[in-house]
């Protein structure tokens, strides 16, 4: 039996477009370059609670007052590519 991710959801509403994903995962780029600056819990919180989301080509940009996150949706998995703190 496959264990479900704590962050699994079926339907998430992005900027007027309904997007379906089953889990959220880190990319190699995020692990190598961004994980030390923005923790995974902060990324998940921003993805799930932020109201500012938009498409940028085939990518999804998610922002709030503190963070900028770049993600990509492939095969019902939301991959986090980039996460940065905004300048104050």
KAGI-V34256 format. One record per pair of residues at least 12 apart in sequence whose C-alpha atoms are under 10 Angstrom apart, sorted by the first residue. I is the first residue (numbers start at 1). J is the second residue. D is the distance in whole Angstrom. If there is no record, write none. Layout:
<<I:J:D> <I:J:D>>
This chain:
<<4:22:9> <4:23:9> <5:22:8> <5:23:6> <5:24:8> <5:25:10> <6:23:8> <6:24:10> <7:22:8> <7:23:6> <7:24:7> <7:25:10> <7:44:8> <7:48:9> <8:21:8> <8:22:5> <8:23:5> <8:24:7> <8:77:10> <9:21:7> <9:22:6> <9:23:7> <9:24:9> <9:48:10> <10:22:6> <10:23:9> <10:76:9> <12:47:10> <12:48:8> <13:48:10> <13:51:10> <13:53:9> <14:47:10> <14:50:10> <14:51:8> <14:52:9> <14:53:6> <14:54:7> <14:55:9> <14:60:9> <14:61:10> <14:62:9> <15:51:8> <15:52:8> <15:53:6> <15:54:6> <15:55:8> <15:60:10> <15:62:10> <16:53:9> <16:54:9> <17:54:9> <17:55:10> <19:73:9> <19:76:9> <19:78:10> <20:73:9> <20:75:10> <20:76:6> <20:77:8> <20:78:9> <21:73:8> <21:74:9> <21:75:8> <21:76:4> <21:77:5> <21:78:6> <22:75:9> <22:76:6> <22:77:6> <22:78:8> <23:76:7> <23:77:5> <23:78:6> <23:79:9> <24:43:10> <24:44:8> <24:47:9> <24:71:9> <24:72:10> <24:73:9> <24:76:9> <24:77:6> <24:78:5> <24:79:6> <24:80:7> <25:40:10> <25:44:10> <25:71:10> <25:77:7> <25:78:6> <25:79:5> <25:80:6> <25:81:9> <26:40:9> <26:43:10> <26:71:9> <26:78:9> <26:79:6> <26:80:5> <26:81:7> <26:82:9> <27:71:9> <27:72:10> <27:78:10> <27:79:6> <27:80:6> <27:81:6> <27:82:9> <28:79:10> <28:80:9> <28:81:8> <29:80:9> <29:81:6> <29:82:7> <30:70:10> <30:79:9> <30:80:7> <30:81:5> <30:82:5> <30:83:7> <30:84:10> <31:80:9> <31:81:9> <31:82:9> <33:81:10> <33:82:8> <33:83:9> <33:84:10> <34:81:9> <34:82:7> <34:83:6> <34:84:7> <34:85:10> <35:82:9> <35:83:8> <35:84:9> <37:83:8> <37:84:7> <37:85:8> <38:67:8> <38:68:10> <38:69:10> <38:82:10> <38:83:6> <38:84:6> <38:85:7> <39:83:9> <40:80:10> <40:83:9> <42:66:10> <42:67:9> <42:83:9> <43:62:10> <43:67:8> <43:68:9> <43:69:7> <43:80:8> <43:82:10> <43:83:7> <43:84:9> <44:80:10> <46:62:8> <46:63:7> <46:64:7> <46:65:10> <46:66:9> <46:67:7> <46:68:9> <46:69:8> <47:61:10> <47:62:7> <47:63:8> <47:64:9> <47:67:10> <47:68:10> <47:69:8> <47:70:10> <47:71:9> <47:78:10> <47:80:10> <48:62:10> <49:62:10> <49:63:10> <49:64:9> <50:62:7> <50:63:7> <50:64:6> <50:65:9> <50:67:10> <51:63:8> <51:64:7> <52:64:6> <52:65:10> <52:68:10> <53:69:9> <53:70:10> <54:70:10> <55:70:10> <55:71:10> <55:72:10> <56:70:9> <56:71:10> <56:72:10> <57:72:10> <58:71:9> <58:72:7> <58:73:8> <58:74:10> <59:71:6> <59:72:5> <59:73:7> <59:79:10> <59:80:10> <59:81:9> <60:72:6> <60:73:8> <60:78:9> <60:79:10> <60:80:9> <60:81:10> <61:82:10> <61:83:10> <62:83:9> <63:83:10> <63:84:10> <63:85:10> <63:86:9> <64:85:10> <64:86:9> <65:85:9> <65:86:7> <65:87:10> <65:88:9> <66:84:9> <66:85:6> <66:86:5> <66:87:8> <66:88:8> <67:83:7> <67:84:6> <67:85:5> <67:86:5> <67:87:9> <68:82:8> <68:83:6> <68:84:5> <68:85:6> <68:86:7> <69:81:8> <69:82:6> <69:83:4> <69:84:7> <69:85:9> <70:82:5> <70:83:6> <70:84:9> <71:83:9>>
